[in-house]
Amino acid sequence: MLVSQGYKGLNMTQTIHQTLAALKQQIGQLEVADHAARERLESLVTALERRLEDPESEVHHHSLVQETADAITQFEIAHPRITGILNDLMVALGNMGI
């Protein structure tokens, strides 16, 4: 899968998986009333996981990047920890060329 990217790519993949795990933990801590935020973040996590399964695919690449950026903007005041995690994901994905 990431063999062509070598050791550095593998480390980035591990970093992204760890960051996604942290994001899932934060999603689990959202208030029950914050259903829309939970749904949007879970959808984003699913899309990111699919992208990691097939890193060579360019399908929906731009929309995934844009969706992550939009989520950062949406959550930056109400959910600063989630925003920090999303920023970390954007950096890691950028480092992988995604």
Backbone as CSV, one residue per row, in Angstrom:
resi,resn,N_x,N_y,N_z,CA_x,CA_y,CA_z,C_x,C_y,C_z
1,MET,0.826,-1.185,0.000,0.000,0.000,0.000,0.873,1.254,0.000
2,LEU,1.677,1.485,1.029,2.539,2.650,1.086,4.002,2.274,0.910
3,VAL,4.262,1.105,0.371,5.621,0.632,0.205,6.432,1.605,-0.624
4,SER,5.832,2.186,-1.650,6.565,3.100,-2.519,6.981,4.369,-1.790
5,GLN,6.323,4.702,-0.710,6.676,5.902,0.033,7.720,5.623,1.100
6,GLY,8.040,4.368,1.309,9.096,4.026,2.240,8.720,4.252,3.689
7,TYR,9.758,4.293,4.503,9.608,4.380,5.948,8.882,5.649,6.378
8,LYS,9.220,6.769,5.764,8.593,8.034,6.130,7.083,7.980,5.903
9,GLY,6.655,7.406,4.762,5.233,7.285,4.476,4.526,6.419,5.494
10,LEU,5.188,5.344,5.921,4.605,4.468,6.924,4.423,5.221,8.231
11,ASN,5.406,6.010,8.623,5.282,6.801,9.843,4.131,7.788,9.740
12,MET,3.963,8.419,8.585,2.860,9.358,8.405,1.526,8.631,8.510
13,THR,1.446,7.437,7.938,0.208,6.664,8.025,-0.095,6.331,9.477
14,GLN,0.906,5.934,10.224,0.705,5.644,11.645,0.264,6.896,12.387
15,THR,0.875,8.022,12.065,0.496,9.295,12.693,-0.961,9.630,12.401
16,ILE,-1.361,9.442,11.160,-2.744,9.746,10.796,-3.709,8.812,11.513
17,HIS,-3.376,7.539,11.587,-4.247,6.599,12.304,-4.352,6.968,13.782
18,GLN,-3.260,7.377,14.388,-3.290,7.795,15.793,-4.125,9.059,15.959
19,THR,-3.982,9.979,15.005,-4.745,11.219,15.077,-6.228,10.950,14.868
20,LEU,-6.549,10.038,13.966,-7.958,9.653,13.781,-8.527,9.009,15.042
21,ALA,-7.718,8.212,15.724,-8.171,7.602,16.986,-8.454,8.687,18.022
22,ALA,-7.601,9.704,18.084,-7.830,10.815,19.020,-9.098,11.575,18.645
23,LEU,-9.322,11.752,17.348,-10.528,12.436,16.894,-11.773,11.633,17.258
24,LYS,-11.718,10.326,17.060,-12.856,9.470,17.427,-13.146,9.576,18.929
25,GLN,-12.097,9.649,19.721,-12.283,9.784,21.175,-12.993,11.105,21.492
26,GLN,-12.578,12.179,20.829,-13.216,13.473,21.057,-14.664,13.471,20.564
27,ILE,-14.919,12.801,19.460,-16.295,12.691,18.959,-17.163,11.978,19.997
28,GLY,-16.611,10.939,20.599,-17.341,10.201,21.629,-17.665,11.040,22.851
29,GLN,-16.898,12.106,23.062,-17.112,12.967,24.230,-18.037,14.152,23.938
30,LEU,-18.471,14.285,22.678,-19.390,15.373,22.355,-20.712,15.164,23.090
31,GLU,-21.347,16.257,23.426,-22.646,16.174,24.094,-23.662,15.524,23.169
32,VAL,-24.602,14.821,23.755,-25.630,14.132,22.988,-26.404,15.126,22.118
33,ALA,-26.617,16.318,22.613,-27.374,17.330,21.876,-26.627,17.818,20.632
34,ASP,-25.347,17.558,20.571,-24.531,18.012,19.447,-24.508,16.951,18.342
35,HIS,-25.693,16.470,17.986,-25.838,15.370,17.036,-25.312,15.732,15.641
36,ALA,-25.562,16.950,15.175,-25.126,17.357,13.842,-23.603,17.370,13.745
37,ALA,-22.950,17.857,14.788,-21.484,17.882,14.801,-20.938,16.464,14.796
38,ARG,-21.535,15.607,15.580,-21.102,14.212,15.659,-21.224,13.532,14.286
39,GLU,-22.361,13.739,13.630,-22.579,13.129,12.315,-21.574,13.627,11.288
40,ARG,-21.341,14.922,11.280,-20.402,15.494,10.303,-18.992,14.959,10.528
41,LEU,-18.574,14.907,11.774,-17.223,14.420,12.080,-17.077,12.935,11.784
42,GLU,-18.098,12.156,12.107,-18.037,10.720,11.816,-17.964,10.473,10.307
43,SER,-18.683,11.272,9.546,-18.633,11.169,8.090,-17.236,11.513,7.572
44,LEU,-16.647,12.541,8.145,-15.292,12.946,7.759,-14.277,11.854,8.089
45,VAL,-14.384,11.269,9.269,-13.486,10.189,9.681,-13.604,9.015,8.711
46,THR,-14.829,8.654,8.361,-15.047,7.551,7.423,-14.391,7.847,6.074
47,ALA,-14.551,9.064,5.584,-13.958,9.446,4.300,-12.431,9.415,4.377
48,LEU,-11.871,9.875,5.478,-10.413,9.855,5.651,-9.893,8.422,5.709
49,GLU,-10.613,7.560,6.414,-10.193,6.155,6.508,-10.229,5.483,5.133
50,ARG,-11.253,5.786,4.349,-11.334,5.226,2.990,-10.164,5.706,2.146
51,ARG,-9.828,6.965,2.291,-8.715,7.545,1.529,-7.401,6.874,1.908
52,LEU,-7.228,6.565,3.178,-6.007,5.899,3.638,-5.911,4.470,3.108
53,GLU,-7.053,3.838,2.913,-7.059,2.478,2.373,-6.575,2.453,0.930
54,ASP,-6.783,3.540,0.198,-6.375,3.623,-1.201,-5.721,4.980,-1.452
55,PRO,-4.478,5.169,-0.968,-3.824,6.475,-1.058,-3.511,6.925,-2.486
56,GLU,-3.507,6.008,-3.431,-3.217,6.363,-4.818,-4.436,6.949,-5.528
57,SER,-5.614,6.734,-4.974,-6.850,7.202,-5.597,-6.972,8.720,-5.479
58,GLU,-7.306,9.346,-6.589,-7.517,10.792,-6.591,-9.000,11.141,-6.466
59,VAL,-9.847,10.099,-6.395,-11.286,10.308,-6.321,-11.622,11.084,-5.041
60,HIS,-12.323,12.157,-5.204,-12.802,12.997,-4.097,-11.671,13.627,-3.289
61,HIS,-10.461,13.644,-3.833,-9.316,14.205,-3.112,-9.582,15.650,-2.705
62,HIS,-9.949,16.483,-3.672,-10.168,17.899,-3.379,-11.309,18.092,-2.394
63,SER,-12.402,17.355,-2.577,-13.549,17.532,-1.686,-13.215,17.100,-0.263
64,LEU,-12.374,16.091,-0.103,-11.978,15.643,1.231,-11.141,16.713,1.931
65,VAL,-10.211,17.294,1.206,-9.393,18.370,1.765,-10.281,19.551,2.133
66,GLN,-11.200,19.900,1.236,-12.101,21.024,1.498,-13.029,20.729,2.675
67,GLU,-13.534,19.510,2.760,-14.416,19.134,3.869,-13.683,19.222,5.207
68,THR,-12.431,18.810,5.229,-11.637,18.901,6.456,-11.414,20.366,6.830
69,ALA,-11.078,21.191,5.847,-10.873,22.621,6.100,-12.164,23.281,6.593
70,ASP,-13.297,22.911,5.993,-14.587,23.464,6.425,-14.920,23.044,7.856
71,ALA,-14.600,21.804,8.198,-14.858,21.322,9.559,-14.017,22.094,10.562
72,ILE,-12.775,22.399,10.191,-11.911,23.186,11.078,-12.561,24.533,11.358
73,THR,-13.032,25.186,10.303,-13.677,26.490,10.459,-14.931,26.379,11.321
74,GLN,-15.740,25.353,11.089,-16.991,25.190,11.819,-16.772,24.937,13.311
75,PHE,-15.755,24.160,13.658,-15.597,23.728,15.044,-14.585,24.531,15.851
76,GLU,-13.917,25.513,15.241,-12.804,26.131,15.937,-13.180,26.864,17.225
77,ILE,-14.368,27.393,17.326,-14.755,28.088,18.560,-15.401,27.134,19.563
78,ALA,-16.362,26.355,19.107,-17.122,25.479,20.007,-16.333,24.247,20.447
79,HIS,-15.427,23.774,19.612,-14.707,22.535,19.910,-13.220,22.690,19.583
80,PRO,-12.501,23.459,20.378,-11.092,23.736,20.051,-10.198,22.488,20.006
81,ARG,-10.467,21.491,20.826,-9.646,20.270,20.777,-9.838,19.532,19.462
82,ILE,-11.070,19.457,19.012,-11.355,18.811,17.731,-10.679,19.589,16.610
83,THR,-10.733,20.917,16.685,-10.080,21.743,15.673,-8.584,21.471,15.635
84,GLY,-7.952,21.341,16.792,-6.522,21.042,16.844,-6.204,19.703,16.201
85,ILE,-7.033,18.719,16.467,-6.834,17.386,15.889,-7.018,17.443,14.373
86,LEU,-8.037,18.156,13.918,-8.259,18.285,12.480,-7.096,18.999,11.801
87,ASN,-6.551,20.014,12.458,-5.365,20.697,11.919,-4.198,19.727,11.795
88,ASP,-3.994,18.903,12.815,-2.925,17.901,12.766,-3.128,16.949,11.587
89,LEU,-4.388,16.551,11.359,-4.692,15.673,10.230,-4.372,16.350,8.896
90,MET,-4.725,17.615,8.772,-4.448,18.340,7.529,-2.946,18.384,7.254
91,VAL,-2.153,18.623,8.274,-0.699,18.670,8.114,-0.162,17.304,7.709
92,ALA,-0.612,16.265,8.396,-0.139,14.906,8.105,-0.541,14.475,6.686
93,LEU,-1.771,14.774,6.304,-2.217,14.426,4.954,-1.412,15.200,3.910
94,GLY,-1.140,16.442,4.183,-0.324,17.246,3.282,1.082,16.687,3.137
95,ASN,1.637,16.225,4.237,2.977,15.634,4.205,3.008,14.350,3.388
96,MET,1.871,13.663,3.321,1.777,12.433,2.530,1.443,12.736,1.070
97,GLY,1.162,13.983,0.776,0.792,14.337,-0.584,-0.670,14.110,-0.887
98,ILE,-1.469,14.011,0.158,-2.917,13.799,-0.018,-3.612,15.139,0.086
